[in-house]
Amino acid sequence: PGELAGQGIADLTRTAASSPGLWADILLSNAGPTLAAADRVRAQVTAIEAALRTGDRAALMAVLEAGARWRRKLK
């Protein structure tokens, strides 16, 4: 797949292989929730970056643990 990604990237990016027109319509029809989700993702990425820049293992663990809790709820 790539230098920085394993086989799991295919599953993670599955929707990228589908119709861009379809996804543009879906995203535009759901702009409010999509923007809210993007804000939450951005906040998590910012928290990860900050923890990495400062070497703050506890903060990084907190973000990763929150993600693990969220993922477990999907089952």
N, C-alpha and C positions, 0 to 999 in steps of 0.2 A: 503493500500500500504506500509506504513512504518512509522517509528517514526517521520521523518522530512519532509514527503511529503504527500500532499493531493491527491485527486482523479485525479487532472490535470496531475500528473506524468505519467499516462497511455497514455495520448495523446502525451505528450512531448517525451516519449520513444518508441512510436509505432514502429519505424523502427528497434529498437533493437530486436523485436520479429521476424523479417524476416530473411532470409537466410544470415548468415555471409559470405558465399562464394560470393554471389551476391554483397554484400556491399563492400567486399574486392576488387572485380573487378571494381566496380564503383569508389571507392576512388583511386585506383591505376591508373585508366584511367584519373582521374581528379586531379592528385597529386598537380600540381601547384596551381590551384584555391583552393583546399582543404587546402593546407598549408597556403595560404594567409588568408583564412577565420579563420584558427586556430590561426594565429598570431593576428588577430583582436579580436577574443574572448579572448585570453590570455591577451591582453592589457586591455580589459574591466574588466576582473576578477581582474587583478592587481590593477586597479583603484578603484574597489569596496573594495578590501582588504585594500588598503592604507587609504581610507576614513573611513572604520570601525576602523582600528587601531588607527587613530588619532582623531576619533570622529568628522570628518569634514562633517557636514550635507550638506553644500553647494556643496561640491564635489560629495557626494553620490547622491544628488538630480540631479546634472548635468548628471551623468551617467544614472540614471533612466529615466530622461526626454528624453535623447537621444534615449534610448531603446524604449520608448513610441512613439516617432516620427517615428522611423524605423518601428515599428509594424503597425502604422496607414497607412503607405505606402503600406502594403501588401494587403489591401482591394481593 
